[in-house]
Amino acid sequence: MVGAVLLDRLNRPLRDLRVSVTDRCNLRCTYCMPADVFGPDYAFLPREELLSFEEIERLTRAFVALGVQKLRLTGGEPLLRRDLPELVGRLAALGGVEDIALTTNGLLLPRLAADLKAAGLRRVTVSLDSLDPEVFGRMNGLNVAPERVLNGIEAALRAGLGVKVNTVVQRGVNDAGLADVWRALRDRATVRFIEFMDVGNHNGWNLDAVVPSREVLARLAGAEPGLAFAPVNPSYRGEVAARYQDAQGHEVGLISSVTAPFCGDCSRARLSAVGVLYTCLFAGTGTDLRAPLRAGASDADLRERVAAVWQARQDRYSEERGEATPGRAASKVEMSHIGG
């Protein structure tokens, strides 16, 4: 399989790998790890169950040999994983890796951004759902102020990292302040607004709470006299966000998994912190790669296992969301286990 284009049953190539390095987080965002579920007594994974850096490097090498070009480190909150710059350096040294990014809440970036950049990290995506301290405090579950995230964004920019900002939009929760987020950050980062999705099992998702992306764009345009947006051509097949620009070149991204699913171009695989391969963000089950890895599987065997999973893949949950689909899993993997 090495060197060939690996396609799933819907002819989608394997190009992106998202690697979770921990299931822990230092926030309790209501749409991901609500505090009433992930409370003080919640049993997080013991360290010995997590993939080691050596194991992550070896599994990632198998994915790269099958066509993966872009890596993204996720969590939980990936910056909680001790010595993370070491892992970034290991992955950056793999031949064939064109880009390494990281998704974070930004709280630990002031301490780690420079080391991550030096190790080979290129970009960070930082979550920031509101600039209103009361709204943001409720959404992150721990009353953390938005200034702490803004400090992390500034640290990333000073270190020379590219920065995107993700805002999950919920009607009646933070939708009144979307233009404030975009105006505050548009000169320094691409701000992306994400439709509230039914990820995991505990975030209380309902369709009434979804603000369609077209409405978000209209709200942004209506926030300033004469403001208008023009669509930007995708940079590559499978780009998650539809991008728009105003006349000054400020960019906004819209991620519309609910109202405009993009399953048809999805090229992403996900590896959990314990080595389970998932082929969809909304999957109910995955394939254990840690067990064969620790049992002595060869590199060729690992590649064959990954290839077999991808070639059998036919996930398109967001397109099926409104359908009565036989066999759909009643329970989905938590986002804290495989990242966003």
Secondary structure, 3 states (H helix, E strand, C coil): CCCCCCECCCCCECCEEEEECCCCCCCCCCCCCCCCCCCCCCCCCCHHHCCCHHHHHHHHHHHHHCCCCEEEEECCCHHHCCCHHHHHHHHHCCCCCCEEEEEECCCCHHHHHHHHHHHCCCEEEEECCCCCHHHHHHHHCCCCCHHHHHHHHHHHHHCCCEEEEEEEECCCCCHHHHHHHHHHHCCCCEEEEEECCCCCCCCCCCHHHCCCHHHHHHHHHHCCCCCCCEEECCCCCCCCCEEEECCCCCEEEEECCCCCCCHHHCCEEEECCCCEEECCCCCCCCEECHHHHHCCCCHHHHHHHHHHHHHHCCCCHHHHCCCCCCCCCCCCCCHHHHCC
